[in-house]
Each structure stands twice: as structure tokens, then as C-alpha cells.
Amino acid sequence: MAAHNGKPLIIVGNGEIASMAYEYFVHDSVYEPVGFAIGRDYISSETFEGLPLVDLAEVEAVFPPGKVTAFVAIGDSQLNRIRAHHYAMMKSKGYALASYVSSRAFVWHNVQIGENCFILEGNTLQAFVVIGNNVTLWSGNHIGHRSMIEDHVFITSQVVISGFCTVGRNSFIGVNAAVANNVAIAQDNYIGMSASITASTEPNLIYQGNPAEPRKIPATRFCRVKGG
Ligand SMILES: CC(C)(COP(=O)(O)OP(=O)(O)OC[C@H]1O[C@@H](n2cnc3c(N)ncnc32)[C@H](O)[C@@H]1OP(=O)(O)O)[C@@H](O)C(=O)NCCC(=O)NCCS
């Protein structure tokens, strides 16, 4: 591998999220993307963003885990299961996983952030917030004091999570939703845009409206989770 100025980074994905990850890592991190990887079935060109695009089955041979850090740049499809699957795969291959935290996010000194997180501009993370692994916080969310976001969650934009809340693993929260203090969003929830959540929720449901009500269809079926 050629010499690099930043810490070399392999990005998993070749869609819009991967393109955004490339932008943010190049312009606002200590990492330097050196290539992309995705399953063979999704490869239609040899390069992506001008860098080599390699088959995930062969990624270790081209970009060895001891020399390159990885970042899985995949969205919320199948209620975050595709991203969770690739996150686990890269860990099992022995890669260290980077998190991106925008220099334009407000992150209090005692906030904990796991690996493979993607935290964009304008997010506010208040004191004692805990962010798990493989969490995406798109732009401009408020995560209130002492709240916890569990693994594989995707929070879109302009969402308010008040203090002392929990967001359960795999859940998705649509734009402009509001969550009252001391509320636990269960795992596998799909919270619709502008939903107003005033009480804790049940697992695997879609909530929408103000005040939010659950729909009858399970969130995993709505999101076409395989086996869900
Ligand atoms: C909740 C959601 C998934 C529903 O999608 P859907 O099932 O395709 O919804 P439909 O358009 O078929 O609407 C079904 C009904 O729910 C209502 N509805 C849909 N979304 C709603 C929402 N967010 N809040 C309140 N009511 C909603 C519709 O008005 C419709 O009501 P009706 O049956 O009385 O006409 C979708 O509206 C949503 O919020 N998606 C998230 C968008 C988002 O945040 N994207 C972020 C991109 S990064």
C-alpha cells in the first residue's frame, strides 16, 4: 500500500451514505479513505469516488486489518439490519472500526461514543449521554442529558430526545420527532416523522402522529427485515 498522510480507512458501502462518509472523513477527520468494499453482487465498477472498490470477500488481502481501519457506511435498510450485519462482519475479520464525529457537533466532555458511529453537524450531545456502537445521528439532533442510544440505531434529523431517555437497539427515528423526558423507546421501533412520543413504547412497532399511536403492522415487517 502507498504511504498516506492520514490514518488509512476502508469504507464499506458504495451508495449515498458511503459517498457522504467519504466527504466527511476526507474533509473533517484524521482518517484518509484508501478504498471501498462491498459484496461482489453490488460491484458494477472498479472504483468509487476515484478509489479502488473491492469485493468484501477479499478485502483483507488488499487492505489488511492490522494496517487499515474500517467504517461501515450503510443506512437504515431492513431496520438497520444490513448495517449491523456488515459491522459484525468487519469486526469478525479483525478490523478496528472508526467513528466519525463532526467538528461542528457539540459533544460534552463526558459523553461516551462507541465504534462505527456517524455523528454529523449540528448534533447536541449533553452531559452523561451514552451512544452505543454503529449508531447514526444525521444532522441537527438534540440528545438530552443522561440519555442512552443503544447499538444500531438510526436517528435522522432535527429529532429531540429529552433527558433520561433510552432508544432501544435497531430503532429508527424519523425527521422532527420529539421524545419526552424519561421515555424508553423500545428496540425495533420505527418512529415516523413529526411523531410526538410522550410515553414509553413497545418493541417492534411503528409509531406516528401527535400524540403518537402504534400501527398494527410490526416494524420489522414494514421495513422488510428478512426473517422478521
Ligand atoms: C411513518 C411512515 C413510515 C408512514 O409511511 P406509509 O405507511 O408509507 O404512510 P402512508 O403515506 O401510506 O400513510 C398512511 C397513513 O398514515 C398517515 N401518516 C403517514 N405518515 C405519518 C406521520 N409521520 N405522522 C402522522 N401520520 C402519518 C397518512 O396520512 C395516512 O393516513 P390515512 O390512512 O388517514 O390517509 C412515514 O410517513 C414516515 O414518517 N417516514 C419517515 C420519513 C423520514 O423521517 N425520513 C428520513 C429520511 S433520512
The ligand as an SDF file (V2000), in Angstrom:
LIG
                    3D

 48 50  0  0  0  0  0  0  0  0999 V2000
  -44.4420    6.6950    9.2240 C   0  0  0  0  0  0  0  0  0  0  0  0
  -44.2040    6.4810    7.7530 C   0  0  0  0  0  0  0  0  0  0  0  0
  -43.1580    5.4120    7.5480 C   0  0  0  0  0  0  0  0  0  0  0  0
  -45.5230    6.0420    7.1280 C   0  0  0  0  0  0  0  0  0  0  0  0
  -45.3170    5.6650    5.8220 O   0  0  0  0  0  0  0  0  0  0  0  0
  -46.5140    4.9730    4.9630 P   0  0  0  0  0  0  0  0  0  0  0  0
  -47.0210    3.7730    5.6520 O   0  0  0  0  0  0  0  0  0  0  0  0
  -45.9960    4.8570    3.5660 O   0  0  0  0  0  0  0  0  0  0  0  0
  -47.6110    6.0700    5.0810 O   0  0  0  0  0  0  0  0  0  0  0  0
  -48.7840    6.4120    4.1040 P   0  0  0  0  0  0  0  0  0  0  0  0
  -48.3290    7.5500    3.2660 O   0  0  0  0  0  0  0  0  0  0  0  0
  -49.2770    5.1750    3.4010 O   0  0  0  0  0  0  0  0  0  0  0  0
  -49.8520    6.9010    5.1290 O   0  0  0  0  0  0  0  0  0  0  0  0
  -50.6680    6.0460    5.9080 C   0  0  0  0  0  0  0  0  0  0  0  0
  -51.4860    6.9110    6.8370 C   0  0  0  0  0  0  0  0  0  0  0  0
  -50.6600    7.4110    7.8990 O   0  0  0  0  0  0  0  0  0  0  0  0
  -50.5920    8.8500    7.8450 C   0  0  0  0  0  0  0  0  0  0  0  0
  -49.2160    9.2060    8.1150 N   0  0  0  0  0  0  0  0  0  0  0  0
  -48.1440    8.8210    7.4040 C   0  0  0  0  0  0  0  0  0  0  0  0
  -47.0300    9.2740    7.9810 N   0  0  0  0  0  0  0  0  0  0  0  0
  -47.3910    9.9560    9.0650 C   0  0  0  0  0  0  0  0  0  0  0  0
  -46.6680   10.6340   10.0540 C   0  0  0  0  0  0  0  0  0  0  0  0
  -45.3340   10.6890   10.0560 N   0  0  0  0  0  0  0  0  0  0  0  0
  -47.3640   11.2250   11.0420 N   0  0  0  0  0  0  0  0  0  0  0  0
  -48.7170   11.1540   11.0680 C   0  0  0  0  0  0  0  0  0  0  0  0
  -49.4510   10.4970   10.1660 N   0  0  0  0  0  0  0  0  0  0  0  0
  -48.7970    9.9060    9.1600 C   0  0  0  0  0  0  0  0  0  0  0  0
  -51.0600    9.2040    6.4660 C   0  0  0  0  0  0  0  0  0  0  0  0
  -51.6360   10.4820    6.4530 O   0  0  0  0  0  0  0  0  0  0  0  0
  -52.0790    8.1350    6.1790 C   0  0  0  0  0  0  0  0  0  0  0  0
  -53.2690    8.3990    6.8750 O   0  0  0  0  0  0  0  0  0  0  0  0
  -54.7130    7.9870    6.2500 P   0  0  0  0  0  0  0  0  0  0  0  0
  -54.7040    6.4860    6.2030 O   0  0  0  0  0  0  0  0  0  0  0  0
  -55.6840    8.5580    7.2320 O   0  0  0  0  0  0  0  0  0  0  0  0
  -54.7400    8.6230    4.9030 O   0  0  0  0  0  0  0  0  0  0  0  0
  -43.6740    7.7540    7.0330 C   0  0  0  0  0  0  0  0  0  0  0  0
  -44.6480    8.7250    6.8970 O   0  0  0  0  0  0  0  0  0  0  0  0
  -42.5190    8.4120    7.7760 C   0  0  0  0  0  0  0  0  0  0  0  0
  -42.6620    9.1170    8.7440 O   0  0  0  0  0  0  0  0  0  0  0  0
  -41.3120    8.1290    7.2800 N   0  0  0  0  0  0  0  0  0  0  0  0
  -40.0940    8.6610    7.8110 C   0  0  0  0  0  0  0  0  0  0  0  0
  -39.5680    9.7750    6.9150 C   0  0  0  0  0  0  0  0  0  0  0  0
  -38.2490   10.2560    7.4090 C   0  0  0  0  0  0  0  0  0  0  0  0
  -38.0950   10.7290    8.5110 O   0  0  0  0  0  0  0  0  0  0  0  0
  -37.2360   10.1400    6.5590 N   0  0  0  0  0  0  0  0  0  0  0  0
  -35.9110   10.4820    6.9230 C   0  0  0  0  0  0  0  0  0  0  0  0
  -35.0370   10.3410    5.7610 C   0  0  0  0  0  0  0  0  0  0  0  0
  -33.3550   10.4190    6.2790 S   0  0  0  0  0  0  0  0  0  0  0  0
  1  2  1  0
  2  3  1  0
  2  4  1  0
  2 36  1  0
  4  5  1  0
  5  6  1  0
  6  7  2  0
  6  8  1  0
  6  9  1  0
  9 10  1  0
 10 11  2  0
 10 12  1  0
 10 13  1  0
 13 14  1  0
 14 15  1  0
 15 16  1  0
 15 30  1  0
 16 17  1  0
 17 18  1  0
 17 28  1  0
 18 19  1  0
 18 27  1  0
 19 20  2  0
 20 21  1  0
 21 22  1  0
 21 27  2  0
 22 23  1  0
 22 24  2  0
 24 25  1  0
 25 26  2  0
 26 27  1  0
 28 29  1  0
 28 30  1  0
 30 31  1  0
 31 32  1  0
 32 33  2  0
 32 34  1  0
 32 35  1  0
 36 37  1  0
 36 38  1  0
 38 39  2  0
 38 40  1  0
 40 41  1  0
 41 42  1  0
 42 43  1  0
 43 44  2  0
 43 45  1  0
 45 46  1  0
 46 47  1  0
 47 48  1  0
M  END
$$$$
